[in-house]
Amino acid sequence: MSIFFNYIFRQATSALLLILCSLGGIVWIALALKQLNVVTSQGQDALLLIKMTTLALPNLLAVIAPFAFLIAAIHSLNRLNTDSELIVMTASGATWWTIAKPLITLAIIVSLAVSFVNHIGMPWSLRQLREYIIQVRTDLLTQVIQPGRFSSPERGLTFHIRERTQSGDLIGLVLNDTRKANESQAYLAERGQIVKHEGSAYLVMTNGHILRRAAGDKPAEVIVFDRYLVDLDQFDKKTPGTIDYKPRERYFSELYNPDPSSKLYKAHPGQFRAELHERFSNPLYPLAFVLIALASVGQAQSTRQNRNERMIIGFVAATSCRLGGLALNNVVVVNPIYVPLMYLLPLTAMVLSMIVIQRNAWPRAKKSRIAIMNDAIIDWVVVRFTKPEHEPEGVSHPPYLEQTPDRGAIK
């Protein structure tokens, strides 16, 4: 049995790694294409692009890994059935646990890996990604913007500098911000400097003016300043400009006991609650998926039986279960009363799969009771009217063919 355990474990592990690498590669390419403007329009090298896209992978691998394991488990069981290996094992007296043990062991490993990514890998990678985004935003002014040229890093935002010193200071800076429909601002400064502080980047301008125009008939405002600071994080709509991390960027302690003064927590407490329970419920899905796979294609079947139908049913059932969990995650953001359902859904899938596995572990008579009674009556009639006068001794009949002394009814 240890040989069979190692055989199935190697088959499932190799399939899992192949599928996970394939899906991860597809996701990485999609992320690289999405962030290609980092190289083409923001003057960064390809190495930074690779770092940023790689750091974004753990955020998605926690969702991809259970599906990769599901496909690997179904593929491995179907292959064992195709090669008649499950039939041989069943005929030699192996139970369903013999077949399930290596797959469940692999499912536990996947669950532990998903837990590690959820609690440690994902927050760390997203925080590192935030640092690279700040670096890109900072380099936007120090490298991409060329003297004497108008540059637009995003729609409604225009930069222009007269020259740049060797120390990186910007001379003759013009910044025009028209991203808001009801307001436009133009900054003019003799000198500008990029400063990093506590994970954020700032543009410090000296000796300049601010021309602010509002919609309607309101007059324009002109503000003269000696020193003015602009938060560069506001130029990126997707990234907050403070150290107040998003829920997915926080570790367990920061999610379980967030800072009450956190602006993000005050504005969206439901996101913190949903993220916390998602990290604990997500590792349950590999265990649910392996039981669903065993319930659908884990029984020995001949080549005449339709295995494709069972494979499709198992995959659809597992996918529906996971999509239901993602939907519950969004519902928990609004109402905390649905938190137990996030754990109950995969646990229910496990229980139902175990019931199906136990029912399939023993063969059942496919004839109804009426059909069995009809066969018994026909056999009795045949024996009653074809029985020889003198029956040899030692001949026995089935219990339902034994006759009473009056030879008139079946016992």
C-alpha positions in Angstrom: 0.0 0.0 0.0 2.9 2.4 0.6 4.0 1.8 -3.0 0.5 2.7 -4.2 0.5 5.8 -1.8 3.7 7.1 -3.3 2.6 6.4 -6.8 -0.7 8.4 -6.5 1.0 11.1 -4.5 3.7 11.6 -7.2 1.2 11.6 -10.0 -1.1 14.2 -8.3 1.8 16.4 -7.2 3.4 16.5 -10.6 0.0 17.4 -12.2 -0.6 20.0 -9.5 2.8 21.7 -10.1 2.3 21.7 -13.9 -1.2 23.1 -13.7 -0.2 25.7 -11.0 2.7 26.9 -13.1 0.6 27.1 -16.2 -2.1 29.1 -14.5 0.4 31.2 -12.6 2.2 31.9 -15.9 -1.0 33.0 -17.6 -1.8 35.4 -14.7 1.8 36.7 -14.7 1.6 37.5 -18.4 -1.8 39.3 -17.9 -0.3 41.4 -15.0 2.8 42.2 -17.1 0.7 43.4 -20.0 -1.4 45.5 -17.6 1.7 47.1 -16.1 3.6 47.4 -19.4 3.2 51.2 -19.3 5.7 51.2 -16.4 8.4 50.5 -19.0 7.0 52.2 -22.1 5.7 55.4 -20.7 7.2 55.8 -17.3 10.9 55.2 -18.1 11.5 52.1 -15.9 13.6 49.1 -16.7 12.2 45.6 -17.4 13.6 44.3 -14.1 11.3 46.6 -12.1 8.4 45.3 -14.2 9.3 41.7 -13.4 9.5 42.5 -9.7 6.2 44.3 -9.6 4.3 41.6 -11.5 5.9 38.8 -9.4 5.0 40.5 -6.1 1.4 40.7 -7.3 1.2 36.9 -7.9 0.7 35.8 -4.2 -2.5 37.8 -4.0 -4.0 35.7 -6.8 -2.3 32.3 -6.1 -4.3 31.9 -2.9 -7.4 31.7 -5.2 -5.8 29.8 -8.0 -4.1 27.1 -6.0 -7.3 25.3 -4.8 -8.6 25.2 -8.4 -5.3 23.9 -9.7 -5.4 21.1 -7.0 -9.0 20.3 -8.0 -8.0 19.8 -11.7 -5.0 17.8 -10.6 -7.1 15.5 -8.4 -9.7 14.9 -11.0 -7.0 14.3 -13.7 -5.2 11.8 -11.5 -8.3 9.8 -10.6 -9.5 9.7 -14.2 -6.1 8.5 -15.3 -6.1 5.7 -12.7 -9.6 4.7 -14.0 -8.5 4.9 -17.6 -5.6 2.5 -17.0 -7.8 0.2 -14.9 -5.6 0.6 -11.9 -8.5 1.5 -9.6 -10.3 -1.6 -10.8 -7.3 -3.8 -9.9 -6.9 -2.2 -6.5 -10.6 -2.6 -5.7 -10.6 -6.2 -6.8 -7.5 -6.9 -4.5 -9.4 -5.6 -1.5 -8.3 -2.0 -1.2 -10.8 0.4 0.3 -11.7 3.9 -0.7 -9.4 5.2 2.0 -6.4 3.6 0.3 -7.1 5.7 -2.8 -8.1 8.8 -0.9 -5.2 8.9 1.6 -2.5 10.3 -0.8 -4.8 12.9 -2.3 -6.0 14.1 1.2 -2.4 14.4 2.3 -1.7 16.6 -0.7 -4.8 18.6 0.0 -3.6 19.3 3.5 -0.2 20.5 2.1 -2.0 22.8 -0.3 -4.2 24.1 2.6 -1.2 24.9 4.7 0.5 26.6 1.7 -2.6 28.7 1.1 -2.7 29.7 4.8 0.9 30.7 4.7 0.3 32.9 1.6 -2.8 34.4 3.2 -1.3 35.4 6.5 2.4 36.1 5.6 3.2 35.9 1.9 0.4 38.1 0.6 0.7 41.0 3.1 4.5 41.1 2.7 4.4 41.0 -1.1 1.8 43.7 -1.3 3.8 46.0 1.0 6.8 45.5 -1.1 4.7 46.3 -4.2 3.6 49.5 -2.5 7.3 50.5 -2.1 8.0 49.9 -5.8 4.9 51.9 -6.8 6.2 54.8 -4.7 9.6 54.5 -6.4 7.9 54.6 -9.8 5.9 57.6 -8.9 9.0 59.4 -7.6 11.0 58.5 -10.6 8.2 59.9 -12.7 9.3 63.4 -12.0 13.0 62.8 -11.6 13.6 60.6 -14.7 10.6 60.6 -17.1 9.8 64.3 -17.3 12.3 65.8 -19.6 13.3 69.5 -19.6 11.4 71.6 -22.1 8.7 69.0 -22.8 5.1 68.6 -21.5 4.5 65.2 -20.0 1.1 63.7 -18.9 1.5 60.7 -16.6 -2.3 60.5 -16.5 -5.3 62.2 -18.1 -5.9 65.7 -16.8 -2.4 66.0 -15.2 0.5 67.8 -17.0 4.1 68.5 -15.9 6.7 70.8 -17.4 10.2 71.8 -16.2 12.7 74.1 -17.6 15.8 72.2 -16.5 17.0 69.6 -14.0 20.1 70.0 -11.8 22.6 67.3 -11.2 21.2 66.8 -7.7 17.8 66.1 -9.1 16.1 69.5 -8.3 13.5 70.7 -10.8 13.9 74.3 -12.0 11.0 76.2 -13.5 8.3 73.8 -12.6 4.8 74.0 -14.0 2.1 71.5 -12.8 -1.5 71.7 -14.2 -4.2 69.5 -12.6 -7.6 69.4 -14.3 -8.7 65.9 -13.1 -11.6 67.3 -11.2 -14.5 68.4 -13.4 -15.5 71.4 -11.2 -12.0 72.6 -10.3 -8.6 73.2 -11.9 -5.3 74.1 -10.3 -2.0 75.3 -11.8 1.2 75.3 -9.8 4.1 77.5 -10.8 7.4 77.3 -8.8 11.0 78.3 -9.3 12.3 75.1 -7.8 10.9 71.7 -6.9 12.4 68.7 -5.0 11.2 65.1 -4.5 11.2 64.0 -0.8 10.3 60.6 0.6 8.9 60.2 4.1 7.3 57.3 5.9 6.5 55.4 2.7 5.1 58.3 0.8 6.5 60.7 -1.8 6.1 64.5 -1.8 6.9 67.3 -4.1 8.3 70.3 -2.2 8.0 73.6 -4.2 9.6 76.9 -3.3 8.9 80.5 -4.4 5.8 80.0 -6.6 2.1 80.6 -7.2 -1.1 78.6 -7.2 -3.8 79.6 -9.7 -7.1 77.9 -8.7 -10.2 78.1 -10.8 -13.6 76.8 -9.7 -16.7 76.0 -11.8 -19.4 78.6 -12.3 -19.0 82.4 -11.9 -16.6 82.2 -8.9 -13.5 84.3 -9.4 -10.1 82.6 -9.7 -7.8 82.5 -6.7 -4.1 83.3 -6.8 -2.0 82.0 -3.8 1.6 83.1 -3.4 3.8 80.7 -1.4 7.4 80.5 -0.3 7.2 76.8 0.3 4.4 74.4 -0.7 4.2 70.6 -0.4 2.2 68.4 -2.7 1.5 64.7 -1.9 2.4 62.7 -5.0 0.2 59.8 -3.8 -2.9 61.7 -4.9 -1.7 61.4 -8.5 -2.3 57.6 -8.3 -6.0 56.8 -7.8 -5.3 53.2 -7.0 -2.9 53.7 -4.1 -3.7 55.5 -0.8 -1.2 58.2 0.0 -0.7 57.3 3.7 0.8 54.4 5.6 -2.8 53.2 6.5 -2.5 49.8 4.8 -5.4 48.2 3.0 -6.9 45.0 4.5 -5.0 42.7 2.2 -1.7 44.4 3.1 -2.2 43.8 6.8 -1.0 40.9 8.9 -3.3 38.9 11.2 -2.7 41.0 14.3 -3.5 44.2 12.3 -6.7 42.7 11.0 -7.9 41.2 14.2 -7.1 44.3 16.3 -6.9 47.3 13.9 -5.9 50.7 15.1 -9.2 52.6 16.1 -7.7 55.8 14.6 -7.3 54.2 11.2 -9.3 56.2 8.6 -9.6 53.2 6.4 -11.0 51.1 9.2 -13.5 53.7 10.2 -14.6 54.1 6.6 -14.8 50.4 5.7 -14.9 48.1 8.8 -16.7 45.4 6.8 -13.7 44.9 4.5 -11.5 44.1 7.5 -14.0 41.6 8.8 -14.5 39.9 5.5 -10.7 39.7 4.8 -10.0 38.2 8.2 -12.6 35.4 7.8 -11.6 34.8 4.1 -8.1 34.0 5.2 -9.3 31.3 7.6 -12.1 29.8 5.3 -10.1 29.7 2.1 -7.8 26.8 3.2 -10.9 24.7 3.7 -11.6 24.5 0.0 -8.7 22.2 -1.0 -10.1 19.7 1.5 -13.6 20.1 0.1 -12.3 19.8 -3.4 -10.5 16.5 -2.8 -13.6 15.0 -1.3 -15.8 16.2 -4.2 -13.3 14.7 -6.7 -13.3 11.4 -4.8 -17.1 11.4 -4.8 -17.4 12.1 -8.5 -14.6 10.0 -10.1 -13.0 8.2 -7.2 -14.8 4.9 -7.7 -13.6 2.1 -10.0 -15.4 2.2 -13.3 -15.1 0.3 -16.5 -14.4 1.8 -19.9 -18.1 1.3 -20.8 -19.3 3.7 -18.1 -19.5 7.4 -18.8 -16.7 9.0 -16.8 -16.8 12.4 -18.5 -20.2 13.1 -17.1 -19.0 12.5 -13.6 -15.9 14.7 -14.1 -18.0 17.6 -15.3 -20.4 17.2 -12.4 -17.6 17.2 -9.9 -15.8 20.2 -11.5 -19.0 22.2 -11.7 -20.0 21.4 -8.1 -16.5 22.4 -6.8 -16.5 25.6 -8.9 -20.0 26.6 -7.7 -18.9 26.0 -4.1 -15.9 28.3 -4.4 -17.9 31.0 -6.3 -20.5 30.8 -3.5 -17.7 31.5 -1.0 -16.5 34.5 -2.9 -20.1 35.8 -3.1 -20.4 35.3 0.7 -17.2 37.3 1.2 -18.9 40.3 -0.4 -22.1 39.8 1.6 -20.1 39.7 4.9 -18.7 43.1 4.1 -22.2 44.5 4.4 -23.7 42.2 7.1 -21.6 40.3 9.7 -24.5 37.9 10.4 -23.4 35.8 7.4 -19.9 35.1 8.7 -20.7 31.5 9.8 -21.8 30.7 6.2 -18.3 31.3 5.0 -17.2 28.3 7.0 -20.4 26.3 6.7 -20.3 26.2 2.9 -17.0 24.2 2.5 -17.9 22.1 5.5 -21.3 21.2 4.0 -19.6 20.3 0.8 -17.3 17.9 2.7 -20.1 16.2 4.5 -22.2 15.7 1.4 -19.2 14.4 -0.5 -18.5 11.9 2.4 -22.1 10.7 2.2 -21.8 10.1 -1.6 -18.4 8.3 -1.1 -19.9 6.0 1.6 -22.9 5.2 -0.6 -20.7 4.4 -3.5 -18.4 2.2 -1.4 -20.8 -0.7 -1.4 -22.7 -2.0 -4.4 -26.5 -1.7 -4.2 -29.1 -3.8 -5.9 -30.4 -1.9 -8.8 -33.7 -3.8 -9.0 -36.7 -2.6 -7.2 -38.6 -4.7 -4.6 -41.4 -5.3 -7.0 -39.0 -6.7 -9.6 -37.4 -8.9 -7.0 -40.8 -10.3 -5.9 -41.8 -10.9 -9.6 -38.5 -12.9 -10.1 -39.2 -14.9 -7.0 -42.7 -15.7 -8.1 -41.6 -16.8 -11.6 -38.8 -19.0 -10.1 -41.3 -20.6 -7.7 -43.7 -21.3 -10.6 -41.0 -22.8 -12.6 -39.8 -25.0 -9.8 -43.4 -26.0 -8.8 -44.4 -27.2 -12.1 -41.1 -28.7 -13.4 -40.1 -30.4 -10.1 -39.6 -34.2 -10.6 -41.6 -36.6 -8.7 -38.7 -38.0 -6.7 -36.1 -35.3 -6.0 -32.6 -36.5 -5.1 -31.6 -36.1 -1.5 -29.3 -33.2 -0.6 -30.8 -30.8 -3.1 -31.6 -27.4 -1.5 -33.5 -24.5 -2.7 -33.3 -20.8 -1.9 -35.2 -19.7 1.2 -37.9 -18.0 -0.9 -38.6 -21.3 -2.7 -39.2 -23.3 0.4 -42.8 -24.5 0.6 -45.1 -24.9 3.6 -46.6 -28.3 4.4 -49.8 -27.5 2.5 -47.6 -26.6 -0.5 -49.8 -23.6 -1.2 -47.7 -20.5 -0.5 -44.2 -19.2 -0.4 -42.6 -18.9 3.0 
